[in-house]
């Protein structure tokens, strides 16, 4: 099911386009969902030009209904960050995993919650920076491989949060 939302605050505009699909693996008991997300963002720092970036994400979740009103599950999400809204330059990627909860509060109200932590990721290496370091090493008579800037981070905390949390309360009227 396609979905779109837009948020604006303090010189920032963010739009989210989401495509969702789900199915029952075991009728009324075990559910599987897939989501694809594209999130362009425009940020205008005070007295500076607009900055544009975008995020692509794919996720899957598995949920088990424990009671007619309660389901628990797990979600796996892969996110990629780009400079520009047209996916111009890759900036980093992250993989998240965590639990989910769905609670039917009343016949017309529900609560859903999710929490995830980044378990893997890395920021992009600037190719120009690497090339400059290699040429400087060659000019100095050094081994260029020994001087290359290599990022050994297990997580991408420059472009993504370590933890993500979402709380949604819905009312039907």
N, C-alpha and C positions, 0 to 999 in steps of 0.2 A: 504494500500500500504506500504510494508516494505521499510525502508530507513536507511542508515547508514552514519555517518560522523565521522571524526577523527581530533582532534586538538592537536598540540604539541607546547609548549612554555616554556622556562626557567625551564627545568627539570620536566615538567608536561605533561602527555599525557592523553587525554580524548577522549573516543569513545562514540558515541550515536547510539543506535539501537532504531528505532521508527516504530511502526505499526499503521497505520492510516486508518480509515474508515469514510466515510461521505455519507449522503443521502439528497435528497431534500424532505422536509416535504410538502411544497407547491411549485409546479414547478416554477423554476426561481425566487423564492421570499424568501422562508424560508429554511435554511439549518441547519443540525445537524451533528456534527462530534464527533468521539471518537478517542483517542490516547492512546497507551501504550508505555512506554519508559523505557529502561534499559541503564544506563550510568556508565560504569566502569571507574575509574580514577586512574592513577599511578602518584604519586608526589615524587620527589626526592629533599628534602631540601639539601642545600649545606653541604657537609661533614657528611651527615646522611644517613641511609638506606632508601630504598623505603617505602613509605606509600601507602596503597591501600584502596580504598573505592569505594562504588557504590551507585547509587540512582535508585529507582524504582518510576515511576510516572504513574498515570492514569488521563486523563482529558476528559472533554466533553465541547463542545461549541455550542452555538446556534447563528446563524447570520441571519439578515434580510437585504435583498437587497432593498435599498431606491431608487436608480436610477440604470440604467444599468452599471454605473462605480463605485458605492459606496455601500458598505455593512458595517453595524455596528453589534456588537454582544456582547456576554458575555461568559466568560470561567470560569470553575470551575476545579481546579487541586489539586490532592492529591499526596504528595511526601513522600517517606520513604528513610532514609539514613542508610547505613550499613557499618560496618568496613569490609574490604576485598572485593574483586571483586566477591566472591562466596556467597554474602549475609550472611556472617558468624555471625555477631553480630549486632543486631538492635541498632541504635544510636539515632533515633528520627524521628518525622513525622510532616508534616505541611499541612495545607489546605489553598489554595489561591483562590481568586475570583477577577475578574476585566473585564474591557471592551476590545473589539477588534475592529479593523478597517481594511478594505480592500479597496484599491483604485486602479482602473485600470487607469494608467497614460496615456498610449498610447495603440495601438493595440498589441504591443510586450513588454510592460513594466508595472510593477505593484509595489505597495508599500503595505506592511501589517505591522501593529503595534499592540502591545498588552501590557497592563500594568496590574499587579495584586498585591494585597496586602495580606499578611498572616493574616487570620482571626482566625485561631486556630492551635494549635500544642503543642507538648511537647517533651522534650528530654528524652531518656531512663534513667531509674534509674539503677545504678550499683548494682547488687544483692550482690556482695562481700562486697561493702561498707555498705549496709544495714545490712548484717549478722554480720559484725565486730562491728557495732554500737550496735546491739542488744545484742551480747555477752558481750561487755564492760559494758553495762547497767546492765545486769544480775550479772556480777562479782562485780559491785559496789552496788548491792542491789536496783537498781532503776527499774522503769517500762520501759521495753524495747520499748514499743509502743510510749512512750513520747519522746524518743531520736532518733527515726529513721529519717534519712535525707529524707525529702519529698520535692519534687520540685513542687511548686504551680504556675509555670509560665503558662500563658495562651497561649504563643507563644514559638516556639523553635527557638530562635535567635542564639543559639550556632551552629547549623548545617545548618540553612537556613537563607536566607535574609528576611528582613521585606517586601521589595518590589522587584518585578521582572519586567523587561521591555525587550521587544524584538522589534527590527525594522528590517524588511527584505525588500530589494529592489531586484526585479528580472527583468532580461532582457532576451528575447528570440532572438536567432540569428541563 
